[in-house]
């Protein structure tokens, strides 16, 4: 029997089996062994005491550059509008006593300790910040490469058409290592949907990257923008490479209109990422999934100049989203777990962790009996493993 790098014993699996052992070699699961089976020798053995072993989580929408983690508590300074939050960012972030890399690292450590293995983060690219926020995130990404995989989105938070110089900065950001290109409310922020989408799809095509577009626009305005994005996605052959963040326009409308929008998104290969925003209509996430739309989830703003809330725990986020969806059954909670796990990994184009031989050994243990309990109670994590190596717990 070949030796393992890591052997986890006395594990409960999501299918209900107990007393199981999981051997990890070369960053992958090499064997899953029942009670009484011969165990391979291992460089490290960890008994997890009957806790539930689950595949690592995906945070599909985060703003590592904005976080205030690592700093003393700061009272919320922005006004009630999105424009006020953007202005507050531009004014206060350059004055923060910790640079972006240090604040991002403080949040990454919290995410990792709670079982997150994959992160997609947006990095503000504005005339005020230049590439500073992206550079800080890239530094933190390198620093934590052995603990979590991180994708970066070059994000024009202050607008694109209305913020001269931003197009050149986005081009530079993509040349400097950003993985994707972001956009923001083409009608409300730029008041020029054609202008913003022309630039976004042109840059995406030039650099061969995907798009992740913030769409807060509500009602008919948001549905108009969504339709335009779907049409551009098809025209540029980018099906499966464009995500809509938030999509508030999909919530609070008639089911017939939701179904029509879902069919359009599925046909165009548009994904949707949601954080279950408390102050906005929630898209019908399970209905969208049933229609063939790839739906995944993220934490969005975590203790930053936009919001004082958040811990970095994607199981807590899953509980918030489940509560807003009124998802009560184990079957519904299993769907939500997929949205914060494997479906999120697939949306990011990453290989999904799984409790299966050959899968990436991104795992975490939690004192729970089932996936439903893990979400509903989101207890503190036990051991956390990334690429077959213990990184927390």
C-alpha positions as CSV (number, residue, x, y, z in Angstrom):
1,X,0.0,0.0,0.0
2,X,1.5,3.3,-1.1
3,X,2.2,5.8,1.7
4,X,-0.1,8.9,2.0
5,X,0.9,12.4,2.7
6,X,-2.1,12.9,5.1
7,X,-4.5,10.4,6.6
8,X,-7.8,11.5,8.1
9,X,-9.5,8.9,10.4
10,X,-12.8,8.5,12.1
11,X,-14.7,10.7,9.7
12,X,-18.4,10.9,9.0
13,X,-19.2,11.3,5.3
14,X,-22.1,13.2,3.8
15,X,-23.7,10.0,2.7
16,X,-24.0,8.9,6.4
17,X,-21.1,6.5,6.6
18,X,-19.1,6.8,9.8
19,X,-15.7,5.7,11.0
20,X,-14.2,6.3,7.6
21,X,-10.6,7.1,6.7
22,X,-9.5,9.4,3.8
23,X,-6.0,9.2,2.5
24,X,-4.5,12.2,0.6
25,X,-1.5,12.0,-1.7
26,X,-0.1,14.7,-4.1
27,X,-2.9,17.1,-3.3
28,X,-5.7,14.7,-4.1
29,X,-7.8,12.1,-2.4
30,X,-6.0,8.7,-2.9
31,X,-8.4,6.4,-1.0
32,X,-11.6,6.4,1.0
33,X,-11.5,3.4,3.4
34,X,-14.2,1.8,5.5
35,X,-13.9,0.9,9.2
36,X,-11.5,-2.1,9.6
37,X,-9.8,-1.7,6.3
38,X,-5.9,-1.7,6.3
39,X,-4.7,1.9,6.5
40,X,-1.7,3.1,4.5
41,X,1.3,4.6,6.3
42,X,1.1,8.4,6.3
43,X,3.4,11.3,6.9
44,X,0.7,12.8,9.1
45,X,-2.4,11.2,10.7
46,X,-5.3,13.3,12.0
47,X,-8.3,11.7,13.9
48,X,-11.2,14.0,13.4
49,X,-13.4,12.5,16.1
50,X,-16.5,11.5,14.1
51,X,-17.0,15.0,12.7
52,X,-18.6,15.5,9.3
53,X,-16.0,15.8,6.5
54,X,-17.1,18.0,3.6
55,X,-15.5,19.3,0.4
56,X,-14.0,22.8,0.5
57,X,-16.3,25.8,-0.1
58,X,-16.3,28.4,-2.8
59,X,-16.7,32.2,-2.2
60,X,-17.7,33.4,-5.7
61,X,-18.0,37.1,-4.9
62,X,-15.7,38.9,-2.5
63,X,-14.0,42.3,-2.2
64,X,-10.7,41.6,-0.5
65,X,-9.4,45.0,-1.3
66,X,-12.2,46.8,0.6
67,X,-12.1,44.9,3.9
68,X,-11.2,46.5,7.2
69,X,-10.2,43.2,8.7
70,X,-6.9,43.7,10.7
71,X,-7.9,47.2,11.7
72,X,-9.7,48.5,14.9
73,X,-13.4,48.8,14.5
74,X,-14.5,51.7,12.3
75,X,-18.1,53.0,12.5
76,X,-19.9,53.0,9.1
77,X,-19.2,56.3,7.4
78,X,-21.1,56.1,4.1
79,X,-24.7,57.4,3.5
80,X,-27.6,55.1,2.5
81,X,-26.9,55.2,-1.3
82,X,-24.6,53.1,-3.5
83,X,-23.1,56.4,-4.8
84,X,-22.3,57.5,-1.3
85,X,-20.5,54.2,-0.6
86,X,-18.5,54.5,-3.8
87,X,-17.5,58.1,-2.8
88,X,-16.6,57.0,0.7
89,X,-14.4,54.3,-0.7
90,X,-12.5,56.7,-2.9
91,X,-12.1,59.2,-0.1
92,X,-11.2,57.0,2.9
93,X,-9.4,53.9,1.5
94,X,-6.2,55.7,0.6
95,X,-6.0,56.9,4.2
96,X,-6.3,53.4,5.9
97,X,-3.3,52.6,8.0
98,X,-3.0,49.0,6.7
99,X,-2.2,48.5,3.0
100,X,-4.5,46.4,0.8
101,X,-2.3,43.2,1.0
102,X,-2.3,43.2,4.8
103,X,-6.1,43.7,5.0
104,X,-6.8,41.1,2.3
105,X,-4.5,38.6,4.1
106,X,-6.4,39.2,7.4
107,X,-9.7,38.3,5.6
108,X,-8.2,35.4,3.6
109,X,-7.0,33.8,6.9
110,X,-10.6,34.0,8.2
111,X,-12.0,32.5,5.1
112,X,-9.5,29.6,5.0
113,X,-10.1,28.8,8.7
114,X,-13.8,28.3,7.8
115,X,-13.2,25.9,5.0
116,X,-13.1,28.1,1.9
117,X,-10.9,26.7,-0.8
118,X,-11.7,28.9,-3.8
119,X,-12.3,32.7,-3.9
120,X,-13.2,35.1,-6.7
121,X,-12.5,38.6,-5.6
122,X,-13.1,41.9,-7.3
123,X,-10.4,44.6,-7.2
124,X,-11.3,48.3,-7.6
125,X,-9.7,49.8,-10.7
126,X,-10.4,53.5,-10.6
127,X,-8.6,56.8,-11.5
128,X,-8.1,57.4,-7.7
129,X,-6.6,53.9,-7.0
130,X,-5.0,53.0,-10.2
131,X,-3.8,49.4,-9.9
132,X,-3.0,49.7,-6.2
133,X,-5.8,47.5,-5.0
134,X,-5.1,44.8,-7.6
135,X,-1.4,44.8,-6.8
136,X,-2.3,44.4,-3.1
137,X,-4.6,41.4,-3.8
138,X,-2.0,39.8,-6.1
139,X,0.5,40.1,-3.3
140,X,-1.9,38.5,-0.8
141,X,-2.8,35.8,-3.4
142,X,0.8,34.8,-3.8
143,X,1.3,34.9,0.0
144,X,-1.6,32.4,0.5
145,X,-1.1,30.3,-2.6
146,X,-0.7,27.1,-0.5
147,X,-4.0,27.7,1.4
148,X,-6.6,28.8,-1.2
149,X,-7.0,29.5,-4.9
150,X,-7.9,33.1,-5.7
151,X,-9.3,34.6,-8.9
152,X,-9.1,38.4,-9.4
153,X,-11.6,40.6,-11.3
154,X,-10.5,44.0,-12.5
155,X,-13.6,46.0,-11.4
156,X,-14.4,49.6,-12.4
157,X,-16.1,50.6,-9.2
158,X,-16.4,54.3,-10.0
159,X,-17.7,53.8,-13.5
160,X,-16.1,53.3,-16.9
161,X,-17.5,55.6,-19.5
162,X,-18.0,58.4,-16.9
163,X,-14.5,57.9,-15.4
164,X,-11.9,59.0,-18.0
165,X,-8.8,56.8,-18.0
166,X,-10.5,53.8,-16.6
167,X,-10.5,51.8,-19.9
168,X,-6.7,52.1,-20.1
169,X,-6.4,51.1,-16.4
170,X,-8.5,48.0,-17.0
171,X,-6.4,47.1,-20.0
172,X,-3.3,47.5,-17.8
173,X,-4.9,45.5,-15.0
174,X,-5.5,42.6,-17.3
175,X,-1.9,42.7,-18.5
176,X,-0.8,42.8,-14.9
177,X,-2.4,39.6,-13.9
178,X,-6.2,40.1,-13.3
179,X,-8.0,37.0,-14.3
180,X,-11.3,38.5,-15.4
181,X,-12.9,41.8,-16.2
182,X,-15.8,43.4,-14.3
183,X,-18.5,45.9,-15.0
184,X,-21.0,47.9,-13.1
185,X,-24.6,49.0,-13.8
186,X,-24.2,50.2,-17.4
187,X,-27.4,52.3,-17.2
188,X,-27.4,53.7,-13.7
189,X,-23.6,54.3,-13.2
190,X,-22.5,55.2,-16.7
191,X,-25.9,56.1,-18.2
192,X,-24.5,54.6,-21.4
193,X,-25.1,50.9,-21.6
194,X,-23.8,50.6,-25.2
195,X,-20.7,52.5,-24.3
196,X,-19.8,50.4,-21.3
197,X,-20.7,47.0,-22.8
198,X,-18.7,47.9,-26.0
199,X,-15.6,48.5,-23.9
200,X,-16.1,45.5,-21.7
201,X,-16.6,42.9,-24.5
202,X,-13.8,44.5,-26.5
203,X,-11.3,44.2,-23.7
204,X,-12.5,40.7,-22.8
205,X,-12.1,39.6,-26.3
206,X,-8.6,41.2,-26.6
207,X,-7.3,39.6,-23.5
208,X,-9.2,36.3,-23.7
209,X,-10.8,36.6,-20.3
210,X,-14.3,36.2,-18.9
211,X,-16.6,38.8,-17.5
212,X,-18.3,39.2,-14.1
213,X,-20.7,42.2,-14.2
214,X,-22.3,43.8,-11.1
215,X,-26.0,44.3,-11.9
216,X,-27.8,46.1,-9.1
217,X,-30.3,47.8,-11.5
218,X,-33.8,46.8,-10.5
219,X,-37.0,46.1,-12.4
220,X,-37.4,46.8,-16.1
221,X,-34.1,48.8,-16.3
222,X,-32.1,45.8,-15.0
223,X,-34.0,43.4,-17.2
224,X,-33.1,45.6,-20.2
225,X,-29.4,45.5,-19.2
226,X,-29.5,41.8,-18.6
227,X,-31.0,41.3,-22.1
228,X,-28.3,43.4,-23.6
229,X,-25.6,41.4,-21.8
230,X,-27.1,38.1,-23.0
231,X,-27.2,39.3,-26.6
232,X,-23.5,40.5,-26.4
233,X,-22.5,37.2,-24.8
234,X,-24.0,35.2,-27.7
235,X,-22.7,37.5,-30.3
236,X,-19.1,37.3,-29.0
237,X,-19.3,33.5,-28.5
238,X,-18.7,33.9,-24.7
239,X,-21.4,31.5,-23.5
240,X,-20.3,30.0,-20.2
241,X,-17.8,32.8,-19.6
242,X,-20.0,35.7,-18.3
243,X,-21.4,36.0,-14.8
244,X,-24.0,38.4,-13.4
245,X,-23.4,39.5,-9.9
246,X,-26.5,40.2,-7.9
247,X,-29.2,40.4,-10.6
248,X,-31.7,42.1,-8.3
249,X,-34.0,42.7,-11.3
250,X,-34.8,39.0,-11.3
251,X,-36.5,39.3,-7.9
252,X,-39.9,40.7,-7.1
253,X,-41.3,40.2,-10.7
254,X,-44.0,37.9,-12.0
255,X,-43.0,34.2,-12.3
256,X,-43.7,34.3,-16.0
257,X,-41.1,37.1,-16.4
258,X,-38.6,35.2,-14.2
259,X,-39.0,32.1,-16.3
260,X,-38.5,34.1,-19.5
261,X,-35.3,35.7,-18.1
262,X,-34.1,32.3,-16.8
263,X,-34.6,30.7,-20.3
264,X,-32.7,33.6,-21.9
265,X,-29.8,33.3,-19.3
266,X,-29.6,29.6,-19.8
267,X,-29.5,29.9,-23.6
268,X,-26.7,32.5,-23.4
269,X,-24.8,30.6,-20.8
270,X,-25.0,33.4,-18.2
271,X,-24.2,32.5,-14.6
272,X,-25.6,34.3,-11.6
273,X,-23.8,34.9,-8.3
274,X,-25.8,36.0,-5.2
275,X,-25.0,37.0,-1.6
276,X,-28.6,37.2,-0.6
277,X,-28.6,40.9,0.0
278,X,-30.9,41.9,2.8
279,X,-32.0,45.2,1.3
280,X,-32.9,44.1,-2.2
281,X,-35.2,41.7,-4.0
282,X,-33.7,38.2,-4.0
283,X,-33.6,36.4,-7.4
284,X,-35.4,33.0,-7.4
285,X,-32.1,31.1,-7.1
286,X,-33.6,27.6,-7.0
287,X,-36.0,28.3,-9.9
288,X,-33.1,29.6,-11.9
289,X,-31.1,26.5,-11.2
290,X,-34.1,24.3,-12.3
291,X,-34.1,26.3,-15.6
292,X,-30.5,25.5,-16.3
293,X,-28.8,28.7,-15.0
294,X,-25.6,28.1,-13.2
295,X,-26.1,29.8,-9.8
296,X,-23.4,30.2,-7.2
297,X,-22.9,32.4,-4.1
298,X,-20.4,34.7,-2.4
299,X,-20.1,36.8,0.7
300,X,-19.7,40.2,-1.1
301,X,-18.7,43.0,1.3
302,X,-17.3,41.8,4.6
303,X,-16.6,44.4,7.4
304,X,-15.6,47.2,5.1
305,X,-16.7,50.7,4.1
306,X,-19.8,49.3,2.5
307,X,-21.0,47.1,5.4
308,X,-20.1,46.3,9.0
309,X,-21.4,42.8,8.7
310,X,-19.8,39.4,7.8
311,X,-17.4,36.8,9.1
312,X,-16.1,35.2,5.9
313,X,-18.0,31.9,6.6
314,X,-19.7,30.6,3.5
315,X,-21.8,28.2,5.6
316,X,-23.2,31.2,7.4
317,X,-23.8,32.9,4.1
318,X,-25.6,29.7,2.9
319,X,-27.8,29.9,6.0
320,X,-28.6,33.5,5.2
321,X,-29.5,32.7,1.7
322,X,-31.5,29.6,2.7
323,X,-33.5,31.7,5.2
324,X,-34.3,34.3,2.6
325,X,-35.4,31.6,0.2
326,X,-37.5,29.9,2.9
327,X,-35.5,26.7,2.1
328,X,-36.4,24.3,4.9
329,X,-35.9,20.8,3.6
330,X,-32.7,18.8,3.5
331,X,-33.0,18.6,-0.3
332,X,-33.2,22.4,-0.6
333,X,-30.2,22.8,1.8
334,X,-28.3,20.4,-0.3
335,X,-28.9,22.6,-3.4
336,X,-27.6,25.6,-1.5
337,X,-24.5,23.7,-0.3
338,X,-23.9,22.9,-4.0
339,X,-24.1,26.7,-4.7
340,X,-21.5,27.5,-2.1
341,X,-19.4,24.5,-3.2
342,X,-19.1,22.5,-6.4
343,X,-21.4,24.7,-8.5
344,X,-19.3,27.7,-7.5
345,X,-16.1,25.9,-8.4
346,X,-17.6,25.0,-11.9
347,X,-18.7,28.6,-12.4
348,X,-15.1,29.7,-11.6
349,X,-13.8,27.2,-14.1
350,X,-12.0,25.3,-11.3
351,X,-12.0,21.6,-10.5
352,X,-14.5,21.1,-7.8
353,X,-13.4,19.5,-4.5
354,X,-15.4,16.3,-3.7
355,X,-15.4,13.3,-1.4
356,X,-14.2,11.1,-4.2
357,X,-11.0,9.3,-5.1
358,X,-9.0,11.5,-7.5
359,X,-10.7,14.8,-6.5
360,X,-8.7,17.8,-5.1
361,X,-8.1,17.2,-1.4
362,X,-9.7,20.5,-0.3
363,X,-11.7,19.4,2.8
364,X,-13.0,20.6,6.2
365,X,-14.4,18.9,9.3
366,X,-17.4,20.3,11.2
367,X,-19.3,18.9,14.3
368,X,-22.5,18.0,12.4
369,X,-24.2,14.9,11.2
370,X,-25.5,16.1,7.8
371,X,-25.1,18.9,5.3
372,X,-28.4,20.4,6.4
373,X,-27.1,20.6,10.0
374,X,-23.8,22.1,8.8
375,X,-25.6,24.9,7.1
376,X,-28.3,25.4,9.7
377,X,-26.0,25.6,12.6
378,X,-22.7,26.5,10.8
379,X,-20.6,25.5,13.9
380,X,-16.9,26.4,14.1
381,X,-14.8,24.3,11.8
382,X,-12.5,21.5,13.0
383,X,-9.6,20.6,10.7
384,X,-9.2,22.4,7.3
385,X,-7.3,20.8,4.5
386,X,-6.1,22.4,1.2
387,X,-4.4,20.3,-1.5
388,X,-3.9,17.5,1.0
389,X,-2.2,19.7,3.6
390,X,-3.7,20.9,6.9
391,X,-4.0,24.7,6.8
392,X,-6.2,25.4,9.8
393,X,-7.7,23.7,12.9
